[in-house]
Amino acid sequence: MQAGDPTSAWVSGRPLALRALEKVLGKSDYQAHAGVYTGGANGVYWFEILKDLGDGTVLARNLTEGAKRKVESVQVRLEKELLYPLLRGRDVSRWSAKPSAHLLFVQDVATRRGIDETSLRTRCPLAFQWLERHRKVLEERAAYKRYFDPAKAPFYSMFNVGDYSVARWKVVWSEQSLELQVAVVGAFKGKLVLPDHKVMLLACESEAEGDFVAGVMNSTPFRFGVGSYSIEIQMDPHLVENVCVPRFDPGLKLHQQIAAEAKRLSGGAPDAREPVHETLDKLCAQLWGLTDAELAAVQAAYRELYVSVPKGKDAVEEPSTDDETASV
């Protein structure tokens, strides 16, 4: 939305709320990404751990419900080191993100391809045997054919994986949601958490930075800004290219205050489920230079859109598809 530019994105609302949006909309100092993409082969990579066998391996069952590519669900023994907590869209709500499955992660982040076959076969023979068992399914993935050279990239190579994927702290939100709901995730039971490709992520260098960013994105002005232009239920990485999140500065008192308030809300505070957080909003309003009247107008407009009219379930779970929306 740019005043005087008829080709810019259009939004509608009360004049005072629109004036506030002019201050909130804009490019962020952060870049967001989609989570790890299996290329439509979730049934090969997604697991439920049934038992820790105590020798560095686990008994696991691959999860096939809703998978596009049909793979038999069986119990298999795998090396524990390659199984990471998996965060799916259904696992994310405002202020909370808790993994409910595990991902067989066989990607070399540095090369952006699968771990070298010889290395994987030697180090983790059980996992290699499992993947070899599904070679045909993995080689036939449309994204694999499009993005990789089979002569160079192992057939089990994955997509949407970079340094950001393995950041210790991440701010996350579900791509499929009736309204933006953001949370911070760190390690889970001592292990790195990996979001799947229906979860958007933003890498952070510290927990405080994650709390700050989540606080800004969960504030009413930011959520109203997103709702003013985005397609309902489609919360892709472009959010932060259109609604501004400034870079966290631990030396700024205001940034510390926003992080602290977000930390309080994410810690199970009784008011965490309220649709509007007054203290958080007043702090975040200072980031964008909103007046008290502008903030009140945005809050009123937000309540009309998302509180007065019931929106149904908060999250919308979309089946995994082989949609080639990947990157390497």
N, C-alpha and C positions, 0 to 999 in steps of 0.2 A: 504494500500500500504506500504509494508516493503521491503526495498532493501535487496536482497539476499534470500528472502523467497518466493518461487514459489507458496506457498499455500495461500498467502495473497491476498487481493482484487487487481484486476488489473485496472489500469487507463492508459490513453494514452494522449500524448500532447508533447509540446516542452520541451527539456531537462531542460531549466531554469525554466519553469513553474512547471515542475514535482519536481524540487529541492525545489521550494517554497512550494509545496503541502506537502512534507515530514515534513515541519515545522508546517503546518496548521492542518493536519490530526492528530487525537488522541482523547482520551476520555475527555469530558468536566467535569467541576466541578459542573454541573447541571444535573438534571434528568427531562426528559420530560414525559408527560402523554397525553393520549387521553381524550377528554371531556366526559361529561355525556352521557351515552348510555341508551336508553329506551328499548333496546332489540327488536327493530323492531316495537314498538308501538307508533311511533311519533304522530299518530292521536289521541291518548289519552292524551298525555302530552304537545303537542305544541299548542300554542294559539295566537290569535290576540285579543287584548283588544279593545272592541268597545266603552265602556263607563264606567267611574268611577261613581258608584252609590252613593258615598259620605257617606256610612255607613260601610266602611271597606270591601265592596264587589265590584266586577266589573261585567259587562256584557261582556262575551268573546265568541269567536267562535273558535272551535278547527280546526287546519289546517291539512288537509288530502291529499293535493296534493302530489303525488309521494309516498305516504306511501304504504308499502307492505301489511300490514294488513288492510283490509277494515273496516273503521269506518265511520259512518255517520257524516257529518259536520253539527253541530247544534250550536245554541246560548245557553249559559248556564251561570248561576250566580255562581261565585266562590269567595272565600276569597282572597283578594288582597295580603295578606302577603305571600302566597305560590307561587305567580307568579313572576318569575325573568326574566330579559332581557336575551334572548337567542341569542348566537352568532353562526351563521352557516357559512359554508365554503364560501358561496357567499358574506358574510359580511366582509371578510378580504382581504385587499390588502396591498401592501407595505406601511408602515407608518400609515395605517388607519384601524380601526376595529369598526364597529357600528352595534349593534344588530338590527334585523328587526322583531323579534317575541318574544314570552314569553314562558317560560318553567314552567309547574306545578311541582315544586320541593318538593317532599315528602320524602326525604331521611334523615336519621339520620347519619350524617357524622361520629360520634363517634363509632357507632355500625356497620357502613357500611351496614345497612339494612334499609328498609322503616321505617318511624316513627311508633311507636307502635300503633296498630289499635285502642285501647281504647282511647289513647291520641288524635289521629287524629279525631276520630269520635266525641269526646267531643269538641275539640278546633276548628275544621274546618269541621262541618257537611256537608256543601255543597260540598266540595272537596271529602270527603269520599263517599258521595252518587254518585258523578260522577264516581269515581273509581270503586265502587261496581257495578255500571251499566255495567262496562266493565271487570268484574272479569274474565270471561271465556277467553277473549282475553289475559289478562295479565297472567293468570295462564298457558296458553299454550305456552308462549314464551320459545323458546329453551334455551336461556341463563338463564332464571329463573329456569328451571328444572335442568340445569347443575350445577349452582353455589349456589343455595339456598335450604335449607330444608324448605318446605312449613309449617312444624309444628312450625318453629321458625321465619321465615322471612315473613312479610306481602306480600300479593300477588302483591302489587304495588311497590315492591323493585326495585331499579334502579342499574345501573352498572357504573364502572369507576368513582367512587366518593370517594374522600379522602380529607384530609386537603388541598391539593393542589387545589382542585376544588373551595374552598371558600376563596382562597387568595385574598386580596384586589387588588393587582396588578398582572397582568399576561402578559407574552409575548406569542403571539399566531401566528399560521400559519395554513393555510388550508392543510389538508392531500392530497387533490386532486388538484394539480396545475402543470402547465407546467414548472414553475420555482418557487423557494422558495421566498415567500413574507411574511415578518414578521412585526408585529405591537405590540404596547403596549395597553392594555385595563385596565381601572380602573372601577369606578362605572359609571352607566348610569342612569341619572335622579335620582341620590341619592341611587341607588340600585345596589347590587352586580351583576356582569355579569357572566353568566354560559355558557361556550362553549359547543357545542354538540360534539358527538364522532368523527365527521369528521373534527374537529378542534383540533390541537395539542396545548398543553399549557405547560408553564414553570412558576412556581410560583415564585414571587419576594416579597421581604420585603418592598420595597419602589418604588416610581415612578422613582427615579434616577437609581436604579438598573435595572428596566425594560427598561429604555432608553438605558442604557449601553449594556444590552444583545441584545436588538433589533438592536442597532447600529452595534454590532459585527456580528450578524447573517445576517444583510442586506449589509454588506461590500462585495466587489467583491471577495476577497480571500475566505471568508466563502462560498459564493454562488457557486464559482467555485469549491471549495472542495466538496460541496454537489453534484454538477452536474457531478463530475468526477467518482462517484461510484454509485449514487442512480438510481433507476429505474424511468424513467420520469413519472411524475404526482403522484408518490408515496412518499409523504413527511411525513413519520411516526415518532414516537418519537425517533427512533434510530439515527436520525440525530446527536444529541448531544453526542452520544456514538462513533461517528466516526470523527467528526470535532470539534476541541477544542474551548470551550468558558471558559476562566478563571473566577474564582469567583470575583465578583465585590468587590472592596475595595474603599470605599468613601474617604479614606485618600490618595489615589494615584492621582496625578494630571492628569496623562494620562487617567485614568478611568473617571475622572470628565470631561475631554475634550471630550471623546467619547460620554458620556451621553449628554453633552450640544449640540454637533453637531447633534446627533440623535433627540433630542428634537426640534431643529430648523427645521429639515427636516420633522418631523411629524406634525409640526405646520402650514403646508401649504406653505412652502418655494417654490419659483418659480422653483428651481432646483430639487425639490423632486422627480419628475418623470423621471429625467435623469437616464439612465441605469447604469452609473458609477458615484460615488460620490468621487471626488478626495480628498477632505479634510478628509472625513471619512476614506477612504482607507489608506491614509498616517498615520493617527492616529492608525488604527487597525493593520497596518503592523508592528508597533512597538511592539505590543503584542506578535507576533510570531517571531520577529527578522528577518523580511524580508528586504532584501536590496532594494534599489531603482530599481535596474535592475530586481530583482525577482518580485517585485510588478508590474512593467511595463509589464513583460512577462505574468503574470497572467491576467492583464487587457486586454492585446491583445488577449490572448486565449479566455477569456470570451466573448469579443466582437465578435470574430469569431463564437462562439457557439450560442449566444443569441441575438446579435444585427444585425449582417449581414444577418442572415437567419430568416425571420419572423416566429414567433412561434404560431401565431393565438391568440385566447383569452387567457388572463392571467390565468384565473381560470377554472377548470373543475368541474362542479357540478355533484356529483354522487348520485343517488337515495338511500335512506336509505334501508338497508337490515337487515334481521334477521340473521346476519352472525356469531354470537357467538364470535366475537372479543372483548369480554368484560372481565373485571376483577371486583372484589368486594373489 
